[in-house]
């Protein structure tokens, strides 16, 4: 009886398989083969449609697809999540909660909680756009991933553009998180004009530091040297560029030295936006131009020095 019942079930499933699967010759071929799967002629149709979906819609859709891929990759990287999301929030809570008092920004007395909000915001933009990008590109190049990706429909311009836009999106997310925490925990409120100025400064800064990250990554021979180089090029500037130490407490010589580098101009632009209310008074054209100049120069160096092949490759 049990054997008869199993035979009837197999027979019923065999007869109903064309109705449950694809109709037409594909279903007949699958039924004849007894596998229950579509034939080889029909199987690639869906795969080809999915593989052509982004590229067939044009470069804008492909750029959006690449940006989404970069954001997902960064979100699944524990190191990137820590330094981009967790580390700036912890620093803001520590600095704004431990250090009290006031300091001077452009002749205006502000609370240290407001000052550290703008400074650590500048740090988070640099970490998201520069530090993570340098380490990621050095690793992808050394493991041969960049070399293999050149064979895909994604052009170098789309790849670089996707990473740059993902840096801007990450900077926007971190800006929102830090401003919300500063408002809820320390009462650091900003006018709409100030928020718009911060958004513009953060976007220009993210693009500039992404270009700097590409330029520096072209000078790195192995991924083991990426993190030390990032620390060496950013750690001293945190203390002389108005990020972790108020510029009023820094000597004039160190302030002059800090103004040479773009971190000081990013932090200065964010500090200015945090103490005024109207967009015209919050935006600093000079700082934006300096950041843009650094970004353009770094992009030229990256185009000249950037390599898709590992440093040990000979071809």
Backbone as CSV, one residue per row, in Angstrom:
resi,resn,N_x,N_y,N_z,CA_x,CA_y,CA_z,C_x,C_y,C_z
1,UNK,0.819,-1.207,0.000,0.000,0.000,0.000,0.860,1.267,0.000
2,UNK,1.904,1.269,0.823,2.793,2.434,0.887,3.503,2.647,-0.439
3,UNK,3.937,1.573,-1.066,4.612,1.704,-2.359,3.642,2.220,-3.419
4,UNK,2.393,1.753,-3.375,1.404,2.223,-4.336,1.111,3.704,-4.142
5,UNK,1.040,4.127,-2.874,0.773,5.536,-2.591,1.919,6.420,-3.103
6,UNK,3.154,5.998,-2.905,4.296,6.763,-3.409,4.292,6.826,-4.937
7,UNK,3.930,5.714,-5.572,3.885,5.703,-7.034,2.839,6.678,-7.556
8,UNK,1.661,6.722,-6.908,0.620,7.649,-7.344,1.058,9.103,-7.161
9,UNK,1.762,9.399,-6.083,2.245,10.764,-5.866,3.246,11.164,-6.941
10,UNK,4.185,10.269,-7.277,5.148,10.581,-8.333,4.455,10.768,-9.678
11,UNK,3.459,9.932,-9.953,2.740,10.041,-11.210,1.965,11.353,-11.296
12,UNK,1.350,11.764,-10.178,0.599,13.025,-10.152,1.539,14.210,-10.327
13,UNK,2.678,14.181,-9.663,3.637,15.269,-9.823,4.202,15.327,-11.218
14,UNK,4.414,14.171,-11.848,4.941,14.131,-13.199,3.952,14.733,-14.192
15,UNK,2.660,14.484,-14.001,1.665,14.991,-14.936,1.390,16.478,-14.735
16,UNK,1.555,16.967,-13.503,1.256,18.380,-13.240,2.446,19.288,-13.439
17,UNK,3.639,18.759,-13.701,4.828,19.599,-13.829,4.747,20.570,-14.984
18,UNK,4.196,20.276,-16.179,4.109,21.287,-17.236,3.220,22.454,-16.846
19,UNK,2.157,22.184,-16.077,1.269,23.273,-15.685,1.906,24.162,-14.651
20,UNK,2.731,23.585,-13.732,3.357,24.371,-12.690,4.551,25.140,-13.203
21,UNK,5.227,24.647,-14.229,6.445,25.297,-14.701,6.158,26.201,-15.860
22,UNK,7.164,26.417,-16.696,7.017,27.273,-17.879,6.215,26.517,-18.934
23,UNK,5.376,27.238,-19.664,4.592,26.644,-20.730,5.394,26.650,-22.004
24,UNK,4.989,25.867,-22.937,5.654,25.857,-24.231,6.730,24.812,-24.289
25,UNK,7.655,24.955,-25.249,8.687,23.953,-25.458,9.583,23.778,-24.259
26,UNK,9.840,24.868,-23.477,10.731,24.723,-22.330,10.141,23.759,-21.323
27,UNK,8.808,23.894,-21.062,8.183,22.990,-20.106,8.158,21.577,-20.631
28,UNK,7.932,21.401,-21.943,7.909,20.055,-22.513,9.276,19.415,-22.428
29,UNK,10.332,20.183,-22.699,11.673,19.620,-22.605,12.004,19.217,-21.194
30,UNK,11.584,20.049,-20.213,11.874,19.709,-18.821,11.120,18.468,-18.407
31,UNK,9.838,18.335,-18.870,9.048,17.167,-18.517,9.618,15.923,-19.149
32,UNK,10.081,16.064,-20.396,10.632,14.900,-21.071,11.919,14.450,-20.418
33,UNK,12.698,15.386,-19.946,13.951,15.007,-19.293,13.713,14.448,-17.913
34,UNK,12.545,14.756,-17.325,12.254,14.226,-16.004,12.964,14.957,-14.892
35,UNK,13.447,16.170,-15.163,14.185,16.888,-14.123,13.335,17.928,-13.438
36,UNK,12.246,18.399,-14.062,11.426,19.423,-13.461,12.014,20.803,-13.578
37,UNK,13.134,20.974,-14.307,13.784,22.273,-14.459,13.604,22.744,-15.894
38,UNK,13.649,24.056,-16.126,13.510,24.567,-17.498,14.655,24.083,-18.353
39,UNK,14.416,24.082,-19.655,15.444,23.636,-20.572,16.556,24.661,-20.668
40,UNK,17.683,24.263,-21.277,18.840,25.148,-21.391,18.545,26.329,-22.282
41,UNK,17.603,26.173,-23.236,17.300,27.284,-24.140,16.565,28.399,-23.428
42,UNK,15.745,28.057,-22.411,14.951,29.081,-21.736,15.625,29.609,-20.491
43,UNK,16.557,28.860,-19.892,17.143,29.250,-18.613,17.925,30.541,-18.677
44,UNK,18.739,30.788,-19.693,19.545,32.007,-19.660,18.757,33.291,-19.855
45,UNK,17.455,33.185,-20.249,16.717,34.405,-20.565,16.628,35.327,-19.368
46,UNK,16.203,34.824,-18.216,16.107,35.649,-17.013,17.462,36.133,-16.550
47,UNK,18.483,35.279,-16.641,19.819,35.681,-16.208,20.366,36.793,-17.074
48,UNK,20.132,36.671,-18.427,20.608,37.723,-19.311,19.873,39.030,-19.046
49,UNK,18.579,38.930,-18.754,17.821,40.157,-18.480,18.316,40.834,-17.214
50,UNK,18.626,40.016,-16.187,19.111,40.614,-14.948,20.491,41.198,-15.126
51,UNK,21.387,40.512,-15.884,22.742,41.013,-16.058,22.775,42.275,-16.911
52,UNK,21.777,42.435,-17.817,21.740,43.612,-18.668,20.925,44.733,-18.059
53,UNK,20.297,44.501,-16.916,19.332,45.463,-16.412,19.963,46.805,-16.099
54,UNK,21.121,46.824,-15.426,21.739,48.096,-15.053,22.449,48.733,-16.241
55,UNK,23.249,47.943,-16.964,24.038,48.504,-18.060,23.165,48.937,-19.230
56,UNK,22.047,48.237,-19.468,21.220,48.563,-20.628,20.454,49.862,-20.445
57,UNK,20.305,50.330,-19.197,19.560,51.564,-18.954,20.427,52.801,-19.058
58,UNK,21.723,52.643,-19.313,22.575,53.801,-19.512,23.546,54.019,-18.366
59,UNK,24.446,54.993,-18.524,25.487,55.213,-17.518,24.944,55.696,-16.176
60,UNK,23.829,56.428,-16.169,23.286,56.912,-14.898,22.814,55.744,-14.039
61,UNK,22.094,54.813,-14.667,21.633,53.637,-13.929,22.811,52.784,-13.474
62,UNK,23.832,52.672,-14.319,25.003,51.895,-13.931,25.750,52.573,-12.785
63,UNK,25.804,53.905,-12.803,26.440,54.629,-11.704,25.667,54.445,-10.406
64,UNK,24.349,54.474,-10.481,23.531,54.241,-9.292,23.724,52.820,-8.768
65,UNK,23.802,51.857,-9.683,24.039,50.471,-9.287,25.398,50.327,-8.595
66,UNK,26.428,50.978,-9.149,27.759,50.905,-8.552,27.795,51.599,-7.186
67,UNK,27.098,52.710,-7.068,27.045,53.400,-5.777,26.382,52.530,-4.721
68,UNK,25.296,51.872,-5.099,24.621,50.972,-4.155,25.543,49.831,-3.740
69,UNK,26.295,49.304,-4.705,27.235,48.228,-4.381,28.295,48.710,-3.393
70,UNK,28.832,49.915,-3.601,29.861,50.443,-2.701,29.305,50.669,-1.301
71,UNK,28.075,51.148,-1.213,27.472,51.368,0.096,27.239,50.055,0.827
72,UNK,26.774,49.035,0.105,26.579,47.731,0.739,27.899,47.127,1.169
73,UNK,28.938,47.279,0.351,30.247,46.751,0.709,30.793,47.418,1.964
74,UNK,30.664,48.739,2.029,31.138,49.447,3.210,30.323,49.090,4.449
75,UNK,29.020,48.893,4.269,28.179,48.535,5.408,28.460,47.156,5.957
76,UNK,29.001,46.268,5.126,29.310,44.913,5.580,30.758,44.766,6.038
77,UNK,31.506,45.858,6.037,32.904,45.841,6.469,32.965,46.277,7.930
78,UNK,33.347,45.394,8.868,33.362,45.784,10.287,34.294,46.955,10.570
79,UNK,35.458,46.988,9.934,36.396,48.081,10.183,35.808,49.408,9.716
80,UNK,35.193,49.408,8.535,34.590,50.641,8.025,33.425,51.082,8.900
81,UNK,32.620,50.143,9.372,31.503,50.507,10.243,31.999,51.128,11.540
82,UNK,33.073,50.585,12.093,33.575,51.104,13.364,34.094,52.524,13.215
83,UNK,35.002,52.748,12.252,35.633,54.059,12.128,34.698,55.104,11.525
84,UNK,33.697,54.681,10.765,32.806,55.645,10.128,31.603,55.975,10.993
85,UNK,31.019,54.993,11.658,29.789,55.202,12.399,30.004,55.259,13.906
86,UNK,30.683,54.275,14.463,30.780,54.152,15.911,31.794,55.123,16.511
87,UNK,32.972,55.211,15.920,34.066,55.994,16.494,33.727,57.485,16.612
88,UNK,33.211,58.172,15.580,32.874,59.591,15.752,31.801,59.837,16.807
89,UNK,30.815,58.949,16.912,29.771,59.126,17.919,30.357,59.023,19.318
90,UNK,31.232,58.052,19.533,31.867,57.901,20.849,32.704,59.130,21.183
91,UNK,33.461,59.626,20.218,34.274,60.817,20.467,33.411,62.030,20.800
92,UNK,32.303,62.203,20.095,31.430,63.330,20.385,30.877,63.240,21.803
93,UNK,30.445,62.063,22.204,29.901,61.895,23.550,30.980,62.150,24.600
94,UNK,32.192,61.672,24.362,33.270,61.855,25.338,33.686,63.321,25.423
95,UNK,33.999,63.941,24.294,34.508,65.308,24.311,33.446,66.301,24.783
96,UNK,32.227,66.179,24.272,31.183,67.113,24.677,30.719,66.879,26.109
97,UNK,30.888,65.652,26.615,30.475,65.362,27.975,31.545,65.633,29.012
98,UNK,32.819,65.590,28.625,33.916,65.773,29.579,34.372,67.228,29.634
99,UNK,34.527,67.860,28.467,35.062,69.217,28.421,33.914,70.227,28.403
100,UNK,33.955,71.142,29.363,32.931,72.168,29.484,33.595,73.545,29.415
101,UNK,32.798,74.537,29.106,33.317,75.885,28.993,33.025,76.457,27.625
102,UNK,33.773,77.493,27.256,33.571,78.165,25.986,34.898,78.366,25.279
103,UNK,34.815,78.641,24.000,35.972,78.993,23.199,35.535,80.042,22.174
104,UNK,36.467,80.496,21.367,36.186,81.563,20.417,36.324,81.050,18.996
105,UNK,35.304,81.311,18.183,35.322,80.970,16.764,34.940,82.219,15.972
106,UNK,35.873,82.731,15.206,35.648,83.946,14.408,35.144,85.100,15.274
107,UNK,35.705,85.202,16.471,35.332,86.285,17.371,34.056,86.067,18.149
108,UNK,33.430,84.915,18.012,32.175,84.601,18.698,32.446,83.550,19.767
109,UNK,31.952,83.778,20.977,32.110,82.810,22.059,31.049,81.711,21.903
110,UNK,31.508,80.475,21.863,30.610,79.329,21.711,30.962,78.286,22.773
111,UNK,29.986,77.463,23.095,30.226,76.374,24.027,31.109,75.310,23.375
112,UNK,31.862,74.612,24.225,32.740,73.570,23.697,31.942,72.428,23.077
113,UNK,30.721,72.183,23.568,29.902,71.125,22.972,29.578,71.456,21.517
114,UNK,29.289,72.702,21.221,29.028,73.121,19.847,30.306,73.055,19.009
115,UNK,31.427,73.445,19.620,32.697,73.428,18.892,33.078,71.997,18.531
116,UNK,32.965,71.082,19.484,33.357,69.694,19.213,32.390,69.009,18.255
117,UNK,31.149,69.453,18.204,30.212,68.887,17.234,30.696,69.124,15.813
118,UNK,31.099,70.362,15.517,31.595,70.665,14.171,32.941,70.001,13.914
119,UNK,33.817,69.967,14.926,35.132,69.360,14.728,35.067,67.867,14.472
120,UNK,34.282,67.168,15.265,34.179,65.717,15.089,33.382,65.387,13.829
121,UNK,32.489,66.283,13.420,31.821,66.110,12.136,32.837,66.153,10.993
122,UNK,33.793,67.086,11.078,34.860,67.133,10.079,35.681,65.843,10.093
123,UNK,35.952,65.319,11.282,36.703,64.062,11.383,35.942,62.914,10.729
124,UNK,34.647,62.834,10.960,33.872,61.729,10.384,33.860,61.799,8.864
125,UNK,33.831,63.007,8.301,33.860,63.145,6.839,35.201,62.675,6.287
126,UNK,36.285,63.038,6.959,37.616,62.613,6.512,37.756,61.098,6.617
127,UNK,37.272,60.524,7.713,37.380,59.072,7.875,36.572,58.332,6.816
128,UNK,35.366,58.828,6.518,34.507,58.148,5.553,35.021,58.301,4.131
129,UNK,35.569,59.475,3.799,35.945,59.748,2.413,37.396,59.431,2.109
130,UNK,38.263,59.606,3.060,39.701,59.457,2.820,40.256,58.162,3.412
131,UNK,40.099,57.977,4.708,40.744,56.844,5.378,40.214,55.512,4.855
132,UNK,38.901,55.359,4.830,38.328,54.091,4.365,38.665,53.827,2.903
133,UNK,38.686,54.883,2.095,38.951,54.704,0.669,40.392,54.285,0.419
134,UNK,41.339,54.873,1.147,42.746,54.506,0.967,42.958,53.023,1.283
135,UNK,42.442,52.586,2.417,42.615,51.180,2.819,41.894,50.252,1.844
136,UNK,40.677,50.618,1.428,39.906,49.750,0.537,40.579,49.615,-0.825
137,UNK,41.034,50.713,-1.405,41.654,50.648,-2.732,42.959,49.885,-2.680
138,UNK,43.763,50.109,-1.647,45.026,49.373,-1.526,44.779,47.878,-1.410
139,UNK,43.760,47.495,-0.657,43.443,46.070,-0.504,42.904,45.474,-1.794
140,UNK,41.979,46.186,-2.462,41.411,45.679,-3.709,42.474,45.556,-4.796
141,UNK,43.397,46.489,-4.835,44.441,46.410,-5.851,45.385,45.245,-5.565
142,UNK,45.794,45.079,-4.307,46.771,44.039,-3.987,46.192,42.644,-4.174
143,UNK,44.899,42.466,-3.914,44.272,41.158,-4.087,43.854,40.883,-5.526
144,UNK,44.036,41.847,-6.424,43.694,41.646,-7.819,42.248,41.898,-8.170
145,UNK,41.450,42.406,-7.212,40.039,42.651,-7.490,39.874,43.772,-8.514
146,UNK,40.655,44.842,-8.387,40.557,45.938,-9.345,40.898,45.472,-10.762
147,UNK,41.887,44.614,-10.867,42.272,44.102,-12.182,41.131,43.305,-12.808
148,UNK,40.454,42.490,-12.009,39.351,41.690,-12.535,38.138,42.560,-12.854
149,UNK,37.924,43.610,-12.087,36.753,44.446,-12.319,36.877,45.264,-13.597
150,UNK,38.078,45.418,-14.105,38.233,46.123,-15.378,37.626,45.340,-16.534
151,UNK,37.429,44.026,-16.364,36.836,43.202,-17.413,35.312,43.242,-17.395
152,UNK,34.721,43.913,-16.418,33.265,43.994,-16.314,32.756,45.190,-17.106
153,UNK,31.439,45.305,-17.293,30.901,46.478,-17.998,31.110,47.797,-17.257
154,UNK,31.528,47.726,-15.993,31.740,48.943,-15.210,33.054,49.575,-15.636
155,UNK,32.989,50.768,-16.202,34.187,51.474,-16.636,34.902,52.071,-15.427
156,UNK,36.180,52.441,-15.592,36.889,53.094,-14.476,36.185,54.349,-13.985
157,UNK,35.606,55.133,-14.892,34.905,56.354,-14.478,33.690,56.023,-13.610
158,UNK,32.953,54.972,-13.970,31.794,54.568,-13.177,32.238,54.058,-11.814
159,UNK,33.321,53.291,-11.773,33.822,52.761,-10.509,34.241,53.887,-9.576
160,UNK,35.031,54.822,-10.100,35.498,55.938,-9.272,34.332,56.834,-8.869
161,UNK,33.424,57.096,-9.814,32.263,57.915,-9.486,31.375,57.282,-8.431
162,UNK,31.187,55.964,-8.512,30.379,55.281,-7.508,30.987,55.361,-6.124
163,UNK,32.305,55.213,-6.040,32.959,55.317,-4.737,32.909,56.737,-4.199
164,UNK,33.047,57.732,-5.074,32.975,59.120,-4.624,31.572,59.465,-4.124
165,UNK,30.545,59.043,-4.864,29.180,59.338,-4.443,28.839,58.598,-3.154
166,UNK,29.318,57.367,-3.021,29.070,56.630,-1.773,29.724,57.330,-0.588
167,UNK,30.882,57.970,-0.811,31.523,58.735,0.258,30.662,59.929,0.648
168,UNK,30.058,60.595,-0.344,29.172,61.724,-0.049,27.932,61.258,0.708
169,UNK,27.360,60.139,0.298,26.177,59.613,0.984,26.520,59.229,2.423
170,UNK,27.662,58.578,2.616,28.079,58.214,3.963,28.303,59.445,4.825
171,UNK,28.933,60.478,4.243,29.143,61.726,4.982,27.813,62.370,5.357
172,UNK,26.824,62.306,4.458,25.505,62.867,4.771,24.831,62.107,5.906
173,UNK,24.966,60.779,5.897,24.371,59.981,6.979,25.035,60.306,8.310
174,UNK,26.371,60.380,8.311,27.080,60.690,9.557,26.781,62.106,10.031
175,UNK,26.650,63.050,9.110,26.296,64.417,9.492,24.947,64.450,10.192
176,UNK,23.985,63.738,9.644,22.654,63.692,10.256,22.697,63.064,11.635
177,UNK,23.416,61.947,11.763,23.486,61.253,13.055,24.134,62.137,14.111
178,UNK,25.267,62.756,13.786,25.970,63.579,14.770,25.165,64.820,15.151
179,UNK,24.503,65.442,14.188,23.704,66.626,14.514,22.500,66.261,15.380
180,UNK,21.900,65.122,15.119,20.764,64.695,15.948,21.227,64.394,17.372
181,UNK,22.357,63.695,17.523,22.878,63.395,18.860,23.255,64.680,19.590
182,UNK,23.900,65.612,18.892,24.282,66.878,19.528,23.051,67.668,19.974
183,UNK,21.989,67.614,19.199,20.761,68.321,19.572,20.078,67.666,20.762
184,UNK,19.974,66.345,20.755,19.249,65.654,21.809,20.011,65.643,23.133
185,UNK,21.326,65.451,23.076,22.103,65.300,24.308,22.663,66.615,24.838
186,UNK,23.007,67.541,23.950,23.717,68.744,24.393,23.032,70.035,23.964
187,UNK,21.869,69.945,23.346,21.130,71.139,22.992,21.764,71.997,21.921
188,UNK,22.557,71.403,21.037,23.218,72.142,19.959,22.247,72.231,18.792
189,UNK,21.534,73.358,18.723,20.578,73.555,17.644,21.167,74.371,16.511
190,UNK,20.676,74.133,15.307,21.157,74.841,14.123,19.973,75.358,13.324
191,UNK,20.148,76.544,12.749,19.118,77.129,11.897,19.099,76.429,10.541
192,UNK,18.009,76.520,9.788,17.969,75.889,8.461,19.077,76.367,7.538
193,UNK,19.415,77.644,7.584,20.514,78.135,6.756,21.836,77.517,7.136
194,UNK,22.041,77.303,8.434,23.274,76.661,8.885,23.331,75.204,8.436
195,UNK,22.206,74.517,8.487,22.170,73.117,8.045,22.472,73.022,6.553
196,UNK,21.918,73.951,5.768,22.203,73.947,4.328,23.678,74.226,4.063
197,UNK,24.283,75.144,4.805,25.706,75.435,4.631,26.562,74.240,5.035
198,UNK,26.184,73.557,6.112,26.916,72.363,6.528,26.807,71.279,5.461
199,UNK,25.632,71.129,4.854,25.461,70.118,3.806,26.362,70.417,2.612
200,UNK,26.428,71.670,2.192,27.291,72.036,1.060,28.763,71.812,1.396
201,UNK,29.179,72.240,2.582,30.577,72.070,2.982,30.943,70.593,3.099
202,UNK,30.024,69.793,3.669,30.296,68.364,3.811,30.397,67.678,2.455
203,UNK,29.541,68.066,1.503,29.589,67.449,0.176,30.889,67.780,-0.547
204,UNK,31.282,69.062,-0.537,32.539,69.443,-1.186,33.725,68.785,-0.491
205,UNK,33.702,68.749,0.841,34.791,68.107,1.571,34.881,66.616,1.300
206,UNK,33.738,65.944,1.216,33.755,64.506,0.950,34.339,64.212,-0.424
207,UNK,33.943,64.984,-1.438,34.490,64.774,-2.782,35.984,65.080,-2.823
208,UNK,36.402,66.142,-2.152,37.822,66.501,-2.147,38.661,65.417,-1.476
209,UNK,38.210,64.927,-0.332,38.996,63.910,0.373,38.917,62.553,-0.313
210,UNK,37.851,62.293,-1.063,37.822,61.071,-1.868,38.890,61.129,-2.960
211,UNK,39.031,62.288,-3.593,40.089,62.447,-4.592,41.469,62.334,-3.962
212,UNK,41.629,62.905,-2.769,42.910,62.776,-2.066,43.177,61.312,-1.720
213,UNK,42.133,60.587,-1.346,42.303,59.168,-1.049,42.785,58.382,-2.251
214,UNK,42.254,58.677,-3.435,42.728,58.015,-4.648,44.178,58.367,-4.931
215,UNK,44.545,59.638,-4.734,45.926,60.043,-4.994,46.896,59.356,-4.037
216,UNK,46.544,59.286,-2.763,47.436,58.653,-1.787,47.500,57.151,-2.011
217,UNK,46.375,56.536,-2.387,46.387,55.088,-2.602,47.318,54.694,-3.741
218,UNK,47.521,55.601,-4.710,48.450,55.291,-5.796,49.894,55.286,-5.370
219,UNK,50.186,55.823,-4.177,51.552,55.858,-3.670,51.842,54.733,-2.690
220,UNK,50.855,53.895,-2.399,50.999,52.831,-1.408,51.328,51.531,-2.118
221,UNK,52.371,50.863,-1.660,52.797,49.629,-2.302,52.078,48.390,-1.821
222,UNK,51.559,48.375,-0.592,50.896,47.185,-0.056,49.798,47.622,0.902
223,UNK,48.783,46.791,1.097,47.710,47.163,2.022,48.164,47.237,3.464
224,UNK,49.270,46.558,3.811,49.774,46.645,5.183,50.236,48.049,5.532
225,UNK,50.649,48.812,4.544,51.118,50.175,4.795,49.999,51.199,4.734
226,UNK,48.793,50.797,4.336,47.705,51.765,4.143,47.277,52.391,5.466
227,UNK,46.992,51.555,6.464,46.516,52.097,7.737,47.558,52.973,8.419
228,UNK,48.841,52.585,8.498,49.834,53.500,9.089,49.953,54.821,8.347
229,UNK,49.849,54.794,7.023,49.937,56.045,6.270,48.723,56.929,6.563
230,UNK,47.564,56.325,6.674,46.372,57.104,7.017,46.538,57.759,8.383
231,UNK,47.016,56.997,9.354,47.212,57.554,10.693,48.263,58.654,10.692
232,UNK,49.341,58.453,9.948,50.414,59.445,9.924,49.982,60.741,9.251
233,UNK,49.085,60.655,8.288,48.668,61.850,7.559,47.460,62.547,8.174
234,UNK,46.828,61.943,9.163,45.654,62.568,9.771,45.818,62.854,11.261
235,UNK,46.493,61.980,12.000,46.558,62.135,13.453,47.128,63.475,13.888
236,UNK,48.273,63.953,13.368,48.760,65.269,13.816,47.801,66.405,13.474
237,UNK,47.093,66.273,12.351,46.209,67.356,11.921,44.947,67.458,12.763
238,UNK,44.559,66.373,13.439,43.396,66.470,14.329,43.629,67.508,15.422
239,UNK,44.880,67.711,15.821,45.175,68.574,16.967,45.526,70.000,16.571
240,UNK,45.889,70.240,15.315,46.277,71.595,14.914,45.318,72.196,13.892
241,UNK,44.240,71.480,13.562,43.306,71.952,12.533,41.934,72.284,13.077
242,UNK,41.801,72.383,14.389,40.518,72.737,14.970,39.535,71.605,15.051
243,UNK,40.019,70.384,15.131,39.129,69.230,15.223,38.961,68.792,16.673
244,UNK,40.052,68.430,17.325,40.000,67.959,18.712,40.472,69.000,19.716
245,UNK,41.160,70.019,19.259,41.652,71.092,20.129,41.204,72.422,19.542
246,UNK,40.570,73.283,20.340,40.176,74.592,19.808,41.374,75.365,19.272
247,UNK,41.183,76.008,18.151,42.285,76.742,17.528,42.771,77.889,18.410
248,UNK,41.918,78.385,19.331,42.357,79.440,20.241,43.429,78.953,21.192
249,UNK,43.530,77.637,21.403,44.542,77.070,22.306,45.786,76.593,21.567
250,UNK,45.839,76.800,20.256,46.965,76.351,19.442,47.837,77.557,19.116
251,UNK,49.141,77.351,19.111,50.061,78.444,18.812,49.869,78.929,17.381
252,UNK,50.282,80.163,17.140,50.117,80.756,15.818,50.913,80.005,14.762
253,UNK,52.076,79.474,15.124,52.888,78.727,14.165,52.180,77.443,13.736
254,UNK,51.585,76.737,14.705,50.873,75.509,14.367,49.584,75.806,13.607
255,UNK,48.936,76.919,13.929,47.735,77.286,13.171,48.088,77.588,11.726
256,UNK,49.218,78.275,11.521,49.655,78.557,10.149,49.978,77.278,9.409
257,UNK,50.610,76.335,10.105,50.918,75.044,9.485,49.646,74.279,9.151
258,UNK,48.664,74.322,10.039,47.422,73.604,9.792,46.644,74.148,8.617
259,UNK,46.750,75.454,8.345,46.014,76.055,7.237,46.518,75.603,5.877
260,UNK,47.699,74.983,5.853,48.212,74.477,4.582,47.404,73.267,4.115
261,UNK,46.865,72.506,5.041,46.213,71.236,4.733,44.696,71.402,4.702
262,UNK,44.006,70.521,3.978,42.554,70.715,3.772,41.695,70.434,4.997
263,UNK,42.191,69.667,5.978,41.362,69.357,7.146,40.982,70.629,7.882
264,UNK,41.919,71.565,7.985,41.641,72.813,8.688,40.545,73.604,7.990
265,UNK,40.525,73.616,6.685,39.520,74.365,5.945,38.151,73.690,6.023
266,UNK,38.126,72.370,6.060,36.857,71.675,6.260,36.308,71.966,7.647
267,UNK,37.162,71.856,8.668,36.718,72.130,10.032,36.313,73.593,10.200
268,UNK,37.068,74.521,9.597,36.734,75.939,9.719,35.391,76.255,9.072
269,UNK,35.130,75.654,7.918,33.837,75.871,7.279,32.682,75.344,8.109
270,UNK,32.865,74.189,8.741,31.806,73.630,9.583,31.643,74.432,10.867
271,UNK,32.758,74.899,11.441,32.667,75.747,12.639,31.915,77.040,12.339
272,UNK,32.210,77.654,11.200,31.530,78.889,10.834,30.034,78.664,10.670
273,UNK,29.665,77.548,10.060,28.242,77.261,9.860,27.521,76.983,11.172
274,UNK,28.253,76.551,12.192,27.609,76.191,13.459,27.332,77.388,14.358
275,UNK,27.863,78.571,14.023,27.694,79.721,14.921,26.815,80.817,14.323
276,UNK,26.378,80.668,13.078,25.519,81.672,12.449,24.203,81.018,12.037
277,UNK,23.298,81.845,11.536,21.961,81.340,11.212,21.625,81.424,9.728
278,UNK,22.006,82.502,9.052,21.679,82.634,7.640,22.704,81.900,6.785
279,UNK,22.251,81.471,5.598,23.133,80.707,4.723,24.314,81.544,4.252
280,UNK,24.086,82.825,3.953,25.169,83.683,3.464,26.267,83.860,4.502
281,UNK,25.896,83.946,5.770,26.902,84.110,6.816,27.519,82.788,7.250
282,UNK,26.865,81.673,6.927,27.364,80.357,7.340,28.327,79.746,6.329
283,UNK,28.187,80.105,5.070,29.016,79.494,4.038,30.324,80.257,3.902
284,UNK,31.410,79.530,3.711,32.731,80.137,3.542,33.232,79.789,2.148
285,UNK,33.189,80.744,1.243,33.615,80.507,-0.129,35.111,80.208,-0.186
286,UNK,35.876,80.887,0.662,37.332,80.669,0.655,37.672,79.235,1.016
287,UNK,37.065,78.726,2.073,37.346,77.349,2.480,36.875,76.349,1.425
288,UNK,35.739,76.629,0.790,35.253,75.733,-0.259,36.199,75.731,-1.458
289,UNK,36.724,76.887,-1.813,37.652,76.958,-2.939,38.951,76.218,-2.626
290,UNK,39.427,76.329,-1.399,40.648,75.599,-1.029,40.396,74.096,-1.093
291,UNK,39.262,73.649,-0.581,38.934,72.216,-0.655,38.814,71.760,-2.105
292,UNK,38.171,72.582,-2.940,38.040,72.223,-4.351,39.397,72.170,-5.038
293,UNK,40.294,73.086,-4.688,41.636,73.080,-5.278,42.399,71.832,-4.859
294,UNK,42.305,71.456,-3.603,42.942,70.211,-3.151,42.349,69.011,-3.892
295,UNK,41.043,68.998,-4.052,40.413,67.882,-4.755,40.824,67.803,-6.208
296,UNK,40.898,68.950,-6.894,41.302,68.947,-8.302,42.752,68.510,-8.459
297,UNK,43.631,69.030,-7.600,45.031,68.610,-7.675,45.215,67.135,-7.367
298,UNK,44.482,66.641,-6.355,44.581,65.216,-6.020,44.028,64.348,-7.138
299,UNK,42.955,64.800,-7.808,42.407,64.034,-8.926,43.406,63.940,-10.075
300,UNK,44.134,65.027,-10.328,45.151,64.986,-11.379,46.272,64.013,-11.028
301,UNK,46.696,64.025,-9.771,47.740,63.080,-9.335,47.229,61.651,-9.396
302,UNK,45.972,61.443,-9.013,45.404,60.093,-9.050,45.337,59.571,-10.481
303,UNK,44.947,60.431,-11.424,44.893,60.000,-12.825,46.277,59.673,-13.365
304,UNK,47.282,60.331,-12.840,48.648,60.103,-13.312,49.284,58.883,-12.659
305,UNK,49.049,58.686,-11.372,49.735,57.645,-10.619,48.886,56.410,-10.342
306,UNK,47.578,56.499,-10.535,46.721,55.402,-10.115,46.957,54.170,-10.984
307,UNK,47.012,53.013,-10.334,47.236,51.746,-11.032,46.156,50.749,-10.631
308,UNK,45.679,49.998,-11.619,44.710,48.961,-11.358,45.368,47.627,-11.015
309,UNK,46.664,47.516,-11.237,47.361,46.256,-11.043,48.069,46.234,-9.689
310,UNK,48.255,45.059,-9.106,49.017,44.972,-7.866,50.449,45.468,-8.079
311,UNK,51.072,45.884,-6.990,52.409,46.442,-7.075,53.426,45.397,-7.535
312,UNK,53.119,44.119,-7.336,54.042,43.050,-7.750,53.840,42.596,-9.179
313,UNK,52.800,43.145,-9.841,52.498,42.701,-11.219,53.530,43.264,-12.174
314,UNK,53.840,42.499,-13.149,54.824,42.913,-14.156,54.192,43.154,-15.509
315,UNK,52.902,42.808,-15.652,52.193,43.008,-16.918,50.913,43.740,-16.675
